[in-house]
Amino acid sequence: MAKYSPPQEKAPLLPPRMAEFRSYLQTIKGKSPATVAAYTYDLTLFLRYMQVHLGKVPSSIPFEEIPIDQIDDAFLQEITLNHLYAYLSYVEEMRENSAPARARKVASLKTFFKFLHGKARILPMDPTGDLESPRIRKRNPIYLSLDESVRLLQSMDRTHPDFRRDYCMLTLFLNCGLRISELISIRRPMLREDTMRIIGKGNKERTVYLNAACLAAIEDHLTHMDLEEVPEAYKEYLFLSSHKRPISKRTVERLVKKHIQHAGISAEQYTPHKLRHTAATLMYKHGNVDIRSLQAILGHENLSTTQIYTHVDNERLRESVSANPLNDIDRWAPLSPKDTESLDKEPSKK
């Protein structure tokens, strides 16, 4: 799933308890700025809805302009489980939120009210205790085949001045399964022989091992990097834009689409995150990587997230069943005396 980015709007003034919650997420839980921003957006939307739902503001005020900074403990103590379900109905029907979007909002609400109940201690009970999350239908990941992946890399224009940079980015996507946010954050001090230190989702650090293809692509890219006119603050970044600044997510997305199209592959459904899916799928299908190892490689917190890759290789499952030695037994063939004798023998006990 692509990483969630909250819509850009003027930051509202926050109620005191929400400001405390943000500080708690940052300093105690170590959440990344992007995660804190997502929580802030979700809770701002919820509190604006509650202002209207409880009749605290005139209905004539545009929704995005409803103030929330005056919300106090008494207001928060009024909120019940029924209010929460009414809010989820609102975002589904009026804002057309999908099940994954509503599930994220449920997670935000649960974390916030758990904080109010257990840390701030302003609520006698947590109204989200019995709040259920929408059921999300798991989909098999979209990925490039092995042949398409090879074609993507081999079809790149080697005469283009940014060829080495772009080839290195695609190689890391396809071999290491990096998230786009992880790729654009790589700095040279994070590289150590055949490993790379990555700061992943939620500011969690993990070690990524680099194979020969990655090492060769990185070395070729670094050897030809032009650091002239690059500001000192940006010289450590592995991937720079034509403006001598760290490359942006949008630029990477555009480049991935361009190279996929150049390879003769329909680029409509492929994004940098789909290249991450491709790396994981190829490792699982062709590299004999077990699911726990794949979880560590991808930096997934929950094994259930990684398990989507166990459903992509039905042919391998079919071959595994066919490989069962009992598959060769003809049920109509008579047993020979030797076979009967061996079946009658009890297995030896060791």
Beta strands, then each sheet from edge to edge (+ up, - down):
strand 1: 191-192
strand 2: 195-199
strand 3: 205-209
sheet 1: 1+ 2- 3+
end
